[in-house]
Amino acid sequence: MEAFHILVVEDDPDINKLLCRIVSDAGYDCRPAFSGSEAALLVEQYTYDLILLDLMLPGLTGEEFIAKLRRGKTMPIIVLSAKAGLEDRVNVLKLGADDFIPKPFDNAEVLARIEAQLRRYKKFSGSGEEGVLTWGGLTLDRESVRVTAGGREISLTVREFEILALLMSHPKKVFTREQIYQQVWGEEYMGDDNTVNVHVSNLRAKLGGSEYIKTVWGIGFKMAEAEG
């Protein structure tokens, strides 16, 4: 197995130890952090492929850590939190988290979510896809996992990058929310539009509005017509 490096950010020593054991037993390299401030220092010093993150942390909160991290890094973030209300889940997705698992969690589910995120991260961080996609003032480079809008570099999460890559690969096609969910999340669509809507809304905000992604009411989303 490829040596993926995972940072576990959890202030409860027992839960942190359990998560590290889940990660290590699956063959991944694990480093624990017990506060948001410690985690912020570690991501500056080392490279991680994925972060497991609690929200209620000493120092930087989980939400503050996500906001700080997303200014320049794209690795997947899976939030594990007892703050499992709809507003909390939506908020962390908007901030840039890639997944949310409520506490108490199932060990097997945590591992499955980790594996799914790492598969996608490896796919979109590699060079197995064709080079550069352009649409209007938008450029997406699959190999370097970089996106620019009007010459301005945009920091996206893995899922936001995948959604944009999907839409730009077929810019004339209207994708339903079901199609986006199944291709980006790789799971069966259960009819909940909110997950896709939140990620598309967040993606639009980062790109500067609805200039690039058009809502086709009652159907889904497509790239807006490129000018020029």
Protein Blocks (a to p, Z undefined) as FASTA:
>chain_A
ZZdddddddfblklmmmmmmmmmmnopacdddfbfklmmmmmmmpccfbdcddfbdghja
fklmmmmmmmmpcbdcddddfblcfklmmmmmmnopabdcdddddfklmmmmmmmmmmmm
mmmmmmkbgcbdcehjbccdfklopaceehiacdddfklmmmmmmmmmmmmbccdfklmm
mmmnopacehiaklmmmmmmmmmmmnopaklbccdehilccddddeZZ
